[in-house]
Amino acid sequence: MAVRITKPAFNIREKLSELDRPAGIIGSQVLKCNDLTELSKAVHTGRRNFLRNGAMEIWQRATSFTNVYDYTADRWQATRYNGTVNSISRQELNGRLADEYGFNWYYRYGFNGTGGGGAAYMNQPLESADSKKLRGKPVCFSFYAKASSHHAGKEFRSCISWHTDTSYNDNGMYYFGFKNPSSTSKMKGYHYPHEQWSRYWVTTNIPYNVEQVGVGLIEADYDNGHFDITGCQLEIGNSPTPFEHLPYGEELSLCQRYYVNVPGNNFSYLPTATDTGTGTGGSAHSRVHLMWPTTMRKVPSVTGSNYSLTGTTHGVNGYQSSGQIDVMYAISANAEL
């Protein structure tokens, strides 16, 4: 006698979700994924950070600045107004944040002397091409910060800024706003750092018609002391994920899209020629032809002592206007927003 046993079909994903074990929010999202695309979105794989130099490693211009209203660490602009006097420097990081989270450097925004009713800021604007990838999405701006004892527990602000003006799609920033659009929308976070490193964040939703996005920090006026900052990350989502570290060389290359510094070199001799051809007489000039390490964002403004230079997005040509000086002087190229 034959016995036939039938068993109804069931959905294995539903059965797994019914298991009496602590799957957690992310675990439940993973179990519901139908393909690799959904899985990637659930666990935030791939490139996440839209900011450059978030770990404060790249400082091509210098590693310290005083009373500055300009770019300091690569891609980070320090601004101020009225009586605020700033002192910016790169500091080496030791302790738990270095050992467990892999950070080597941090950005110190110091205050010198008496505040005068002004304010201090640092910001980073994104290019329009990158900003548009955030259209219609929730975003989270996170960072690590601590304060000197003088400022511990005092208010410290973060900001996600954006504008929708199609006439200014690659604009720079003043303070927390963009320079030229008629208005800048902002979502601010209010924090109270202490003397130990902690992570802070602010979230918002970016509109579908956004042209440009940027971030900012501090917005405060103090008389002395400092704030320390590292691990800045702007990503898609409603909460921060672990900071995305890039290899140093890759981060440097990304920053060189905006600024390149070619140091001087007394051992690199340049070819010499007259304006009309090869020559060695008193009218000869040392020639320079350099290719940038990466394609720059736009045709840069190029400067160099004793040089007459013409820059392109790929390199620079020119000659030393002082005559037969044939050693290599420093050259810088700026294509920042």
Buried (B, 14 or more C-beta within 10 A) or exposed (E): EEEEEEEEEEEEEEEEEEEEEEEEEEEEBBBBBEEEEEBEBBEBEEEBBBBBBBBBBBBBBEEBBEEBEEBBBBBBBBBBBEBBBBBBBBBEBEEEBBEEBEBBBBBBBBBEEEBEEBBBBBBBBBBBEBBBEBBEBBBBBBBBBBBBEEBBEBEBBBBBBBBBBEEBBBBBBBBBBBEEBEEBBBBBBEBEBBEEBEBBBBBBEBBEEBBBBBBBBBBBBBBEBBBBBBBBBBBBBEEBBEBBBBEEEEBBBBBBBBBBBBEEEEEEEBEBBEEEEEEEEEEBBBBBEBEBBBEBBEEBEBEBEEBEBEBBBEBBBBBBEEBBBBEBBEBBBBBBB
